[in-house]
Amino acid sequence: MNNIIICIGTVNRPTFIKCYDLVVKNYQNHKNVKKIEVIKNKSPRSEWLNEMAKISLEYDWCLQVDEDMYLYPDALDELLNFAKLEKNKDVKIANASSMLHDLFLNSKIGSLKLWNTEVFKYVSFKDVLGSDRQFAKEALKFGFKNIAINKILADHDSAPTPEIAYKKYSEYTEKIYKFSGKDEALKFNLFLKNKYIKEKSIITKKAFEGSYNKVKGLKNAK
């Protein structure tokens, strides 16, 4: 069976209405979609993901949609067909994912995920930096693996307001530092600085400031 629930997590950011409207427009009448569920005001992020996992267990697949994603019409079918193809090869799938196009960075980032709900019987999300990586590591112990296609299936609106830009790029810089090292974090901060110098917008300014305030102590870090 290929029954699907689509779960949208929201903390009432300004991107939610567009995100939700596109999901309804594109998938409300999809033959496999049995429910579109909005999960509201769960924090930290792990809390909404664990709520998603709990309510999706009666379905075969769960499409995880963050409220800053604007999905393309073919996104669900692309991921579902890819997942079914790999599953027929006896791959034990945790999730099938695609790339996103970030509107602020104007570049590819990851990721839109279609979950095999079976994995939620074995693993839960932890409130840690890089929780997706932690989940994948735990899922692998039970034989589940992530699969991915290098195709953009949604836009990602990472910086719709100055306040969100500041917070988002502070967090993103911290992730880069943790998983890729100090030099990469400093390089990304320089990229945001140059973007602000070029564009001179309040959003690019706040994105740079959020990153800078996170990274400024790294030059002296051991």
Secondary structure, DSSP 8 states (H G I E B T S, - for coil): ---EEEEEEES--TTHHHHHHHHHHHHTT-TTEEEEEEEES--SHHHHHHHHHHHTTTSSEEEEEETTEEE-TTHHHHHHHHHHHHHTTT--EEEEEEEEEETTTTEEEEEEEEEEGGGGGT----SSTTHHHHHHHHHHTTT-EEEEEEEEEEEE-S-SSHHHHHHHHHHHHHHHHHHH-HHHHHHHHHHHHHHHHHH--HHHHHHHHHHHHHHTTGGG--
